[in-house]
Amino acid sequence: MSTTTGLESRIHPIARFTTRLHAALGAVGEAPTWSMSLDEQRDTLVALARAEARLAALRLRVLVAADASDVAAATSATSTAAWLAHATIRNRGAAHREVTLALALEHPHRSTRDALAAGLVDLDQARVIVEAVDALAGEAGADVTERAEKHLVHLAGQHDAKELRTLGRRVFEVVDPEAADLAEGLHLERGERSAARASYLTVTDNGDGTHTGRFKLSTLHTAMLSKALTAFSSPRQRPDAGNGPVALTRPELRGEAFARLLERLPADRLPQAGGLSATVVVLLDYDRLLSGLGTATLDSGERISAGTARRLNCESGVIPAVYRRMLGGPSVVLDLGRRTRFHTEAQRLSLAIRDHGCTAEGCDRPPAWCHAHHDTPWSRGGGTSLDNGRLLCAFHHGRAHSPAYDLTRLASGQVRVHRRT
């Protein structure tokens, strides 16, 4: 890369300055730095950083003039950036960014150019300010962008380029909060309409009792889903299969929580299709209901275990259809769709005051970690009341609905959970 070649005979003050600058740098190039005092080292480093910014501003000003003079034409370069990359042996992308910044600082970002020329901002900060103000130009008027630029130049005195970039994303809110809120609202509305069109859900049957799905949701609905899954992942909501605690990964926890969320969808608030509720109907033979053994059938044709059907009938947003097979005739439906299965908030509060937590013998889990359980199962006609209710933690509630365990009521009001023999 050539330096002062051809500048010695020039009369323009910038050209003469460049010659003298190289001469001065040559004079101090071998000067020992170890002999500088600590104060001199400190002050010199700060002064050199400021000088570097001022030299960058000067270089960019000359670059603008060279672009206007079509400096690339003499060597048949395709552009000023291409000429600059070749002449200074630089990456073409970096040269292009430098030309773009030089032109932006010449107009309309004069405040940033003046700050760079005074050494008040460095080259990286100047580039961040220009990008932030240009991004704002599409949403705000010239007076707002001018104030935003001056504000960011001021902030550059206390924040480096990385911090300044973060501040630049919210500068509209600082210089004109009301207009920024309106503009952001319009931007979000456009994004939400786009997200609604882009949303999708696909589900594939794996053939092994599981399904795999992919989905795309808006920010709002993703937040709603995430909050619901977080709630169902809490200790008081997590079910237990009767085999003791199992360590799960985060994706497994969220998958389990998603299943619980679907189970607890309120049956009376789902829309209807063809005059019928969209809620899943569980068809369960009366004898299977009593024993908890065997299978049950969903109205969509899939089969689940009778034990799972009993648990769903107690606590979840499904419609149970209990029937009995009749010899020599059609099956008879004994009970269909009694949906008032959940204890009210007042009943839950009363249970918490009465039971003080899980009523399983030896368990000390608090009311906040417990479910409301029917002593006489709802599926067997048990009512939703305080007399027929008790608090059980997720662990013991899982065992209460497991065919492998029995519950024995104790005089103390607690229940003893024991394995069937």
N, C-alpha and C positions, 0 to 999 in steps of 0.2 A: 504494500500500500504506500503510495507516495505521500509526502507530507507538505513541505514548503516549496517544492519544485514549481517554479513559475511565479511565485508570490513576491520575490524580492524586488522585482521591478514595477510592481503594481503601486498605484497611488491612492486607491480607495482605502479609507481608514480601517475597515474591517480586514482587508487583505494585509495591510501593513501590521495590524495588531497580531494577526495569525503568525506572521514571520517573527515578530518580536517575542511572541508567546513561546514558540519552539526554541528560540535562542535562550530565553530565560529558563525554560525547562532543562535545556542542555547544561546550563550553568550550574543548576542545583542537583543535577542527576546523580552526581557522585558524592554530594555533601552527606557526611555521617549523621544519621538520625539519632543515634544513641546519645549524642552530646546535647540534645535538646532537653530542656527542663520539662518536668511533668506538665506545668501550666502551658508551656509552648506546644507540647504534643497535643494536649487537649484542644487548645484554641486553634491550632493548625488543622487538625482533623475536621473540626466543625467548619472552619473557613474553606477548606478544600471541598467539602461536600456542597457548600453553598456555591462555590465557584464552578463546580461540576454542573450544577443545575443551570447556572447562568450561561455557561458555555453550550449546554444542550439547547437552551432557548435561542441563542445566537445561531447555532447550527441549523435549527429548524426554520428560522427566518430566512437564512440564505437558501435553504432547500426550497422554500416557497417561491423565491425569486427565480431559482434555477428551473423550477417546473414551469413558471410563466414564460421563461425564455426558451422553453423546449430544449433543455440540455441533452435530451436523449437523441435529438435529430442528428447531431454531428457524427455519432457513431452508429446510427441506425438501430439504436436500442428500441425495444417495443414500448417502453414507458420510462418515466422518471425513476420509478422503483427498480426496474430492471437495470438501468444505467447505474444507479447508486449501489446496487448489490454487486455488480461487476467491478466498479471503480474502487469500492472500499472492501472488496472480498468479504461480503456479508451474505447471510441467508436471505433469499428473496422474500420470504414471508416477513422477516423482521424489517427489511427495507420498505416493503409495502406498508406495514403498520406505521413506520416512521413518516412516510410521505403523507399518509392519511391524517396522522396526528398534527403534522406541520400545517396542513391546509385547514384543519379544524380550529387550531389555535389562532390562525390568521383571521378567521371569521367563521362562526360568530363568538368563539370563546376567548374574547379579549382579556377578560379578568384573569383567566387561568394563564394566558400567555404572559401577562404583566407580572403575575406572581412567580412564574418560572424564571423570567428574566431578572427578577429581583432576588432569586435564590430562596424564596419563601416556600416553594413546593419543589419536590424533585420530579424527575421524568415519570416515574411510576405513578405518583400521586396525580400528576397532570392528566395522565391517560385515564385513570379511574374517574376523575371529575368529569372529563369530556364524555365518557361512556354513560355516566349516571345522568348528566344533563340531557344528552341526546335521547336517552330512554324516556325521559320525562317530557320531551318536546311534543310527543304525540298526544299527551293528555292535558297539558297546561299551556297557557298563553306565554308570550314572550316576556312579560313582566315577571311571571312566576319563575320561569327558567333562569332569568337573570338573577333573581334573588337567591334561587337555589344554588347557582354557581358560586356566588359570593359567599354564601353560607358554607359551602364545602371547602372553598379556599381558606376560610377562617378555621374550619375544623382541622385542616391539614397541618396546622401549627401544633396540634396535640395528638394526632393519630397518623399511623403509618398507612401505606396503601391498602393493606389487607383490611384494617379496621375501617378505613375510609370507604371501601367498597360496600361494606355492610351498612354503614350510615347512609350511603348514597341511595340505597334501595328504599329508604323511608324518608328521604329528604322532602318529598312533596308534602307529607303529613306535618312537617315542621314549619315550612314556609307558608302553607295555606291548608290548614287542617280540614276545613269544610269542603273545599273543592276536591281535596284528595279523597275524602270519604265518598263523595258523589262519583268521582272517577273510578275508584276501586269498586264501588257497587255496580257500575255499568260493566266493568271488566269481569267481575265475578258472575254477573248474570249471563254474559256471553259464554263464559266458561262452563256454567251449569247447564245451559242449553246444549252445548256441545257434548258435555259429559252424559246427559240424558240420552242423546242419540247414540253415543258410543258404548253404553252399558250393555253387558251381555252375561249370560250364564249358560254353561254347557255341562251336562252330567253324563258319564259313561259307566255302564254296568261292567264291573270287573269279573262277574261270574263266580265270585267266591263269597257272596254275602256283603260285599262292599261296593261302593261307587266312587269314582274319581271325577272331580269337577274343576272347572276354571271359571273365573268370573272377573268382570271389570265394573267398578262402581264409582259413583261420584264421591267427592271428598266428604260431603255430608253423610251419605249412607255408609261410607266406610267407617267414619267416626262413630255412627250409631251402632254398627255391627261390632266394632272394636270394644266399645264401652260395655255392650251386652256380654261379649265373650269374657271380658275381664271380670264382670260380676259373677258369671257362672263358673269362673275358675277359682273363686274364693273357697277357702276350706269348708264353709258352712253349706256351699252349694254342690260341692263335688260328691258324686255318688260313690258308693263302695260296693263292689261285687260280692262281698262276703269272704274275700281271700286276704284281707289285710291291706295296708297301704302299699302302693306301687309307685316307684319313682318314674315320672313321665317327663319327656322333653317338652320344651315350650310348644312346638307344633302339635304334639300329641295332646297337651293340655287344652289348646285352643280347638282342636278337633272334637275333643270330648265336650267342651263347653258349647260348641256349635250344635252338637246333638241335643244337649240339654235345653238350649234355647228353642230349638224346633219343638221339643216335647212340651214346652211350657207356653207355646203360643195360645192366647185365649180363644177358645172355640167360638164364643159368642161375638167376637169382633172381626172374624174373617168374612170376606165377601162371599156371596152365594154364586153358584154356577148352576144354571138350569133349575133354580128354585131350591137347590140343596146347599148346605154348608160345605165350604171347601175343606173342612176339617176331616182328618183321617178317621175312619170308622174301624174299630177292632172287633172282629167277630170271634166270640169265645164260647165254647160249649160249657154249659153249667157245671158239669162234672170236672172239667179241666179247671174252671174257675176255683172250685173248692180245693182241688188237690195242688194246683200250681204246677202240674206236670203235663207234658204233652205240648201241643202246638195251638196257636191261634192264627187267624187269617185276617189280613187287611182287606178292605173293600177294593183295593187296587189289584189284589191277587197274590201279593207276596205273603210269606208265612214268617211268623216270629214265635218265640217260645211262650208257653202259657205263663211262666214266671214273669217274663217281661210285660206281658199283657196285664197281669194283676198289678204290677207296679204302676203302669201307665194309668190304669183305672183309678188308682188312689190319688195321684198327684199331678196328672198332666193334661194338656189341652187336646184330648182325643175324645171321641164319642164311643162309649162301649155299647156293643150290641150282644147281650147275653142270650143264648138260645139253648134249647134242649132237643136232642134228637128223639123223635117219637117212633115207636115201633109201628110199622105198617102205615105210616102217614108222614106228612111233611114236618120239618123242624118247626118249633114254636118259639118265637122271640119272647123272652121273659122280661127283659128290661132294655130300654133303648134310650140312650142319650140324656140321662140326668146329669146336667152340666154344673150344678151348684155343688162343687166338690171342694173348693178352696175355702179355708177359714178366712174370715174378714180381718181387716187390720185390727179392729177392736178385740176380736177373739184371739188373735196372735198376741196382742199386748197382755190380755188376761192370762193366757197360757204362760207367758214369760214371767209374770208376777207370781203365778201359782207354782210353776215348776222350777224356776230359777235356772233353767238350762236343760241339758239332756237328761231324760228320766231313766236311762239305762243304768243298771246297778254298777257303781264304781266309775261312772263317767262324769267328768267335771267341765265338759265343754259348755260355753255360755249360750244364752238364748240366741244371740246374733249368728251363731254357727249352726242353728237347728232348723229342722223342718217341722211342720205341723202334721202329725200322724194320726190316722183313725184307728182307735183300738179295735172296734168292729169294722172291718174293711168296708170302705164305701161301696166296693163292688158286691158286697154281701148284704147291702141294705143299711149299713151303718150311716147315721146322720152326721152332718158337719156341725158339731156343737162342742162346747167346753167339756161336757161329761164324756163324750166319745173321743176327745182329742188329747194328745200329749205331745211334748216336744221330744224329738229324737235328732241327734246329730246325723250328718250325712253317712258316717260310718255305720252307726247302729240302724239307721233307717234302711240302708241297703240290706242289712242282715234280716230286718223285720220282714222284708219282702222276698227273701231268699228261701226256696223250698228246703234248703239244707239246715235251717234254723227255726227254733220255736221261741215264743215269748211267753213268760210266765209272770202274771201280775203279782206283786208283793204287797203286803199290808201297808208298807210305807208309802205306797203310791208309785213306786218305781217298778220297772220290769226287769226280769232276769233273761238275758239272751243266752241260749245254749244250743249246741248242735244236736240235731235229731239223731236218735239212735235206731 
